[in-house]
């Protein structure tokens, strides 16, 4: 075999390898081809050319001609190091948490320079100087195509970056694909309210349907921009709901997104999922906070070779290519924006599309709170500090572990339970999610109770929430005081905040909530987008103490036993009753006791 073929093969492998270094800034469209070419050429050349050549070369010069060549043996050692490190990178990868992966990557990178230097020296030593060969590296660096925005609807401010102004459903990538390398994160997300925020959420489906009936089918898009972004970008006019007649489908109760995973095995990336997917959050490039779904998402992410393949072999090769050099993958799904609270504002500040009235102002509430204090890092807390941090025993307990299987161990892995206030729907699927949310709710407030001047004085302080308590579409959140006072004989002399037989809370109870009214001053009920007049807002701002007083008969016989609870229910009974006309098998959300104080007064 002519040595010239080996020289060409070695330098093809070398150049396709070093071109993957950041130093050269190769455009991704070329990078992904070079990476796949490097691996393919290396495997083919190693098996068909280099291994037979080395065997014959060693036999000829070491055993037949008895030539002593120390640099030749160093060259062989360098080749073996690159061979072993390359095999490790392909089959195991370099995800960051494996010491051997890091060693293999550095050995493969810097060892290639050592190999080429000794190869040049070794070959030139055997030839006349004027017969030496020169290396010429021609780098073709293509500029990334400029992005243009896809058309946006009138009802959603969502923008999609696409190099051609168009995209395919496969560009959204089924989140089940992420499971193979991010198994813990996928397991957390798969039962979360972000995953089940659209078709498998009966409350959402009832309200999207009402929106379409009351305002015209086009109005559904106002909801879908945040609840079902992939569908709206592909031109779907409504969310498909998981129903079989009037019975709840298994999607509402299933664990670990089984339907999604099964769908991925059958259809690959070609079937759109509903809810907030991995791609939705990890491809947002801008968050404006200027209206419903006021974010920009890029579907021009950098894909490795075979990444969209539907075959098992293609999926396997794609995974190996990512693992062998994951830096581009990491950078493609990361953004400093994701650590900022304004990232969440585009969906957690909600505006009416016509009147611009503020329906939800969670981000603005945080922005005005003491937790927004970037000048004092000890006091500054962002959304993810509370909503993506693990909890144990009703306290924040950062979770040590990995976000990528085999990756770097982190002291505080940002969990993807997305604990908020809706413990109910996630709890139907996963008790861990329910417990995380309940624990978070219990960090939010504290009670103090006293009797002064024949009045029971109850103080409720928002000690833990970085926004109003409660927040969100606040007339759908019930936070209230349940009070019972008994006298010396055990007779109840005051009762407030009890549930009636129909599940509603008794009249006159002390609520902390926001009530929307229409232009005539009537409560809007489920049609919260008809909000024109604020009828009341008794919510508690961050760090605020609210005082509620109850008159006590001056003739009561002491001692008095006082029992005060701060209760929470995610949906009021009237809302659940309305949703159950469509989903009759839906269970009623439970009442949560967040805090309880019992005191005796002499």
Secondary structure, 3 states (H helix, E strand, C coil): CCHHHHHHHHHHHHHHHHCCCHHHCCCHHHHHHHHHHHHHHHHHHHHHHHHHHHHHHHHHHHHHCCCCCHHHHHHHHHHHHHHHHHHHHHHCCCCECCHHHHHHHHHHHHHHHHHHHHHHHHHHHCCCHHHCCCCCCCCCCCCCCCCEECCCCCCCCCEEEECCCCCCHHHHCCHHHHHHCCHHHHHHHHCCCCCCCCCCCHHHHHHHHHHHHHHCHHHHHHHHHHHCHHHHHCCCCCCCCCEECCEECHHHCCCCCHHHHHHHHHHHHHCCCCCCCHHHHHCEEEECCCCCCCEEEECCCCCCCCCCCCCHHHHHHHHHHHHHCCHHHHHHCCCHHHHCCHHHHHHHEEECCCCCCEEEEHHHHHHCCCCCCCCCCCCCCCHHHHHCCCEECCEECCEEECCCCCECCEEEECCCCCCCCCHHHHHCCCHHHHHHHHHHHHCCEEEEEEEECCEEEEEEEECCCCCCECCCCHHHCEEEEEEEEECCCCCEEEEECCECCCCCECCCCCECCEEEECCCCCECCCCHHHCCEEEEECCECCCCEEEEEEECCCCCCCCEEEEEEEEEECCCHHHHHHHHCCCCCCCCCCCEEEEEEEEEEC
